[in-house]
Amino acid sequence: MGKKRKKKGSGAAPPSNTTVAESATHLSDTRQVAAAQPEPQPQQILSPASQSRSQPQSKRSQPPRQGAHSHKSVSGVVASGSLCGHKDSVLHVALDVNNPRALASSSEDGSVRLWDLNTMKASRCIAHFDLNEPVMSTCFVEGQEHFLYATHGTKVSCFDLRRPEIVLLQSHASSSQQFCKQEINHSSAPVGGGKKMLLADDSGDVTVIDVGAAPTMTRSRTFSKHTSLCSCAKFLPGHATQFISGGLDCQLFYWDQGRARPLSQFSFGSLQTGQIANPPHVHSLDISADSSTLAVALGSGQVALMVPSSLRVKTMLEPHCTSCSQVVFPRFSAQRHIFSGGNDGKVVLLETAGNPNPVIQLDRGLKVNWLETDSTNLLFVADQSTEISMFTML
């Protein structure tokens, strides 16, 4: 289906019922190992895609490197280390919108970890969610620097990060509520203000919740139009009342919270994708900071670049030979480029101008679960391994 979880036999470590003491010890051990490792010289591991396509697919390399460049033009990429601590595949990564040097990740192992990007080490662990169920996503809301939201099962839990414990439990949540009929796949908050969250779930619903009185959360409205699993939903930047949702019914819907029916809709099933085994299910979407371009990751391996307001297709790119699982506009070049990740283990940097040739291509060898960026040219890649790999764009 459209889940970002690993399949059995993928090679990732099995979930572990970690105790609080073990979690605390693991955080401490991770810091000691990281501090003991010497820092090698930066190594350029991949040049632009025109060169990388001629090279055979290689296993993940992790030459650690601290710091990042601030160049806005992209000509290559170097490995910048990895964030280690999870015991199963990482499902989601989110940069803290209130603190750009902090990152949150959630995993199949039933935990959330907070990372300090200054030290590249884990600073907090949140564990022991209900029945050790996977934590599908995390979310930060602008203007709420002390709160972190995590979705697990049909619930959303809000954590106050001012608590002194290094290891928090799900029972430490300031509030935890069930909002959806079936498992939540994705959560997101507005960019540019607005104390709300979108929850996309397995039933096909998109639920809007109000988090303005954090940690209190209240249901605002539920939108039901998808006929299959809803995989993603995002607000338009600067518009906390309008959002776009996509699902495994191959459809997109443009919503306004004041209306019961969508403003516009589009079905990728009407397009000739050339794929029979991989239908154009919508797995991920992102919207450029100026709201000029919508990028959609499709099960056909394609990336659709569209006009958000009308859901009109501008161009179709084909960066992957199997399902495309992720798209994200990089914060350091949000109008010019788009990253995509796929089940073929590739991470590709594309131009939004519609150039079909990738600018950069990384061959990861493992299905990509999530992509995240910061404003200093860093790319974070979560796949079916237990680590978050970091790359610096040059």
Secondary structure in CASP SS format (residue, H / E / C, confidence):
PFRMAT SS
TARGET T0000
AUTHOR 0000-0000-0000
METHOD secondary structure of the structure
MODEL  1
M C 1.00
G C 1.00
K C 1.00
K C 1.00
R C 1.00
K C 1.00
K C 1.00
K C 1.00
G C 1.00
S C 1.00
G C 1.00
A C 1.00
A C 1.00
P C 1.00
P C 1.00
S C 1.00
N C 1.00
T C 1.00
T C 1.00
V H 1.00
A H 1.00
E H 1.00
S H 1.00
A H 1.00
T H 1.00
H H 1.00
L H 1.00
S H 1.00
D H 1.00
T H 1.00
R H 1.00
Q H 1.00
V H 1.00
A H 1.00
A H 1.00
A H 1.00
Q C 1.00
P C 1.00
E C 1.00
P C 1.00
Q C 1.00
P C 1.00
Q C 1.00
Q E 1.00
I E 1.00
L E 1.00
S C 1.00
P C 1.00
A H 1.00
S H 1.00
Q H 1.00
S H 1.00
R C 1.00
S C 1.00
Q C 1.00
P C 1.00
Q C 1.00
S C 1.00
K C 1.00
R C 1.00
S C 1.00
Q C 1.00
P C 1.00
P C 1.00
R C 1.00
Q C 1.00
G C 1.00
A C 1.00
H C 1.00
S C 1.00
H C 1.00
K C 1.00
S C 1.00
V C 1.00
S C 1.00
G C 1.00
V E 1.00
V E 1.00
A E 1.00
S E 1.00
G E 1.00
S E 1.00
L E 1.00
C E 1.00
G C 1.00
H C 1.00
K C 1.00
D C 1.00
S C 1.00
V E 1.00
L E 1.00
H E 1.00
V E 1.00
A E 1.00
L E 1.00
D C 1.00
V C 1.00
N C 1.00
N C 1.00
P C 1.00
R C 1.00
A E 1.00
L E 1.00
A E 1.00
S E 1.00
S E 1.00
S E 1.00
E C 1.00
D C 1.00
G C 1.00
S C 1.00
V E 1.00
R E 1.00
L E 1.00
W E 1.00
D E 1.00
L C 1.00
N C 1.00
T C 1.00
M C 1.00
K E 1.00
A E 1.00
S E 1.00
R E 1.00
C E 1.00
I E 1.00
A E 1.00
H C 1.00
F C 1.00
D H 1.00
L H 1.00
N H 1.00
E C 1.00
P C 1.00
V E 1.00
M E 1.00
S E 1.00
T E 1.00
C E 1.00
F C 1.00
V C 1.00
E C 1.00
G C 1.00
Q C 1.00
E C 1.00
H C 1.00
F E 1.00
L E 1.00
Y E 1.00
A E 1.00
T E 1.00
H E 1.00
G C 1.00
T C 1.00
K E 1.00
V E 1.00
S E 1.00
C E 1.00
F E 1.00
D E 1.00
L C 1.00
R C 1.00
R C 1.00
P C 1.00
E C 1.00
I C 1.00
V E 1.00
L E 1.00
L E 1.00
Q H 1.00
S H 1.00
H H 1.00
A C 1.00
S C 1.00
S E 1.00
S E 1.00
Q E 1.00
Q E 1.00
F C 1.00
C C 1.00
K C 1.00
Q C 1.00
E C 1.00
I E 1.00
N E 1.00
H E 1.00
S E 1.00
S E 1.00
A C 1.00
P C 1.00
V C 1.00
G C 1.00
G C 1.00
G C 1.00
K C 1.00
K E 1.00
M E 1.00
L E 1.00
L E 1.00
A E 1.00
D E 1.00
D C 1.00
S C 1.00
G C 1.00
D E 1.00
V E 1.00
T E 1.00
V E 1.00
I E 1.00
D E 1.00
V C 1.00
G C 1.00
A C 1.00
A C 1.00
P C 1.00
T C 1.00
M C 1.00
T E 1.00
R E 1.00
S E 1.00
R E 1.00
T E 1.00
F E 1.00
S E 1.00
K C 1.00
H C 1.00
T C 1.00
S C 1.00
L C 1.00
C E 1.00
S E 1.00
C E 1.00
A E 1.00
K E 1.00
F E 1.00
L E 1.00
P C 1.00
G C 1.00
H E 1.00
A E 1.00
T E 1.00
Q E 1.00
F E 1.00
I E 1.00
S E 1.00
G E 1.00
G E 1.00
L C 1.00
D C 1.00
C C 1.00
Q E 1.00
L E 1.00
F E 1.00
Y E 1.00
W E 1.00
D E 1.00
Q C 1.00
G C 1.00
R C 1.00
A C 1.00
R C 1.00
P C 1.00
L C 1.00
S E 1.00
Q E 1.00
F E 1.00
S E 1.00
F H 1.00
G H 1.00
S H 1.00
L C 1.00
Q C 1.00
T C 1.00
G C 1.00
Q C 1.00
I C 1.00
A C 1.00
N C 1.00
P C 1.00
P C 1.00
H C 1.00
V E 1.00
H E 1.00
S E 1.00
L E 1.00
D E 1.00
I E 1.00
S C 1.00
A C 1.00
D C 1.00
S C 1.00
S C 1.00
T C 1.00
L E 1.00
A E 1.00
V E 1.00
A E 1.00
L E 1.00
G C 1.00
S C 1.00
G C 1.00
Q C 1.00
V E 1.00
A E 1.00
L E 1.00
M E 1.00
V E 1.00
P C 1.00
S C 1.00
S C 1.00
L C 1.00
R E 1.00
V E 1.00
K E 1.00
T E 1.00
M E 1.00
L E 1.00
E C 1.00
P C 1.00
H C 1.00
C C 1.00
T C 1.00
S C 1.00
C E 1.00
S E 1.00
Q E 1.00
V E 1.00
V E 1.00
F C 1.00
P C 1.00
R C 1.00
F C 1.00
S C 1.00
A C 1.00
Q C 1.00
R C 1.00
H E 1.00
I E 1.00
F E 1.00
S E 1.00
G E 1.00
G E 1.00
N C 1.00
D C 1.00
G C 1.00
K E 1.00
V E 1.00
V E 1.00
L E 1.00
L E 1.00
E E 1.00
T C 1.00
A C 1.00
G C 1.00
N C 1.00
P C 1.00
N C 1.00
P C 1.00
V C 1.00
I E 1.00
Q E 1.00
L E 1.00
D E 1.00
R C 1.00
G C 1.00
L C 1.00
K C 1.00
V E 1.00
N E 1.00
W E 1.00
L E 1.00
E E 1.00
T E 1.00
D C 1.00
S C 1.00
T C 1.00
N C 1.00
L E 1.00
L E 1.00
F E 1.00
V E 1.00
A E 1.00
D E 1.00
Q C 1.00
S C 1.00
T C 1.00
E E 1.00
I E 1.00
S E 1.00
M E 1.00
F E 1.00
T E 1.00
M E 1.00
L C 1.00
END
